[in-house]
Amino acid sequence: MVSLKTYIDFLRIKDWFYLIGIALLGFLYGIKVLNLFDIFILFLISSLYLAHGYTLNNCFGIRNLSKGLHFKTGLFISFFLFAMNCLISFLFSKTIFLLVIAGGFIGLLYSAKPFRLKENLVSNFILNSLGFSILFLIGFGLNKSLSVESWLLFLYIALFMVPHQVVHILSHRNEYKLRNYNLIKLFYPSLLILTFWSLIIFYIFSITPFLFILTVAFSAIQAYIFKSKLHEKNFKKIRILMRVVSMAFGVLMMLILIFA
């Protein structure tokens, strides 16, 4: 018999819980009044969104086998989470419902066979970045209409994820069958593009100067971490350090959005 702990581990909550912060950033952006019920819905929809994506990826990988779950059981759990999220989001907001559907479609292309586009590096970068960035739109759309600014920030989040993707893939070289470290060449340009995009947003919407300032600081720190640890080729360690810096970046942005 499969234990309750096995089912909980299958959800991989510890791998994605911090990503709810992306949705929270979208929720706090431009908000004037905090509503506790909206925050609850935000956490519920975001959690179901991430749990579905991660469990679907498990089903077509090797994690579910190591946890002792059958493929059909894992697939049922994943699509049950997706169905629940569709129902909740539809009752709450048609816009959020469409975003959940879009995220589910991206997850299907990324993880499921016969697509399994995560195995191609180009589609891996694009789909993963877009899938996580939808969380920002979900948070943004919970209490206000999507705008041009929200879509520009959506692209900002997608670009924000790229250097993380570079390190993530390098830390799983064997899984992605990389024969060399050429992917390293993408790291620094991705930070420059992110900084440039934040400058464009600042130029168009002068109400977001802190985004540009924090992006410059974030990029400098991430570049320093990457350069100082690169000789060790310990990309898992680099990934952890980058994740800590990104979480600090997110907390600072939330504080600014709440109190500025």
Sequence and secondary structure as in RCSB ss.txt:
>XXXX:A:sequence
MVSLKTYIDFLRIKDWFYLIGIALLGFLYGIKVLNLFDIFILFLISSLYLAHGYTLNNCFGIRNLSKGLHFKTGL
FISFFLFAMNCLISFLFSKTIFLLVIAGGFIGLLYSAKPFRLKENLVSNFILNSLGFSILFLIGFGLNKSLSVES
WLLFLYIALFMVPHQVVHILSHRNEYKLRNYNLIKLFYPSLLILTFWSLIIFYIFSITPFLFILTVAFSAIQAYI
FKSKLHEKNFKKIRILMRVVSMAFGVLMMLILIFA
>XXXX:A:secstr
   HHHHHHHHTHHHHGGGHHHHHHHHHTT SS  HHHHHHHHHHHHHHHHHHHHHHHHTSSHHHHTT  HHHHH
HHHHHHHHHHHHHHHHH HHHHHHHHHHHHHHHHHHSTTT GGGSHHHHHHHHHHHHHHHHHHHHHTTS   HHH
HHHHHHHHHHHHHHHHHHHHHTHHHHT  S GGGGGHHHHHHHHHHHHHHHHHH TT HHHHHHHHHHHHHHHHH
HHHHGGGT HHHHHHHHHHHHHHHHHHHHHHHHH 
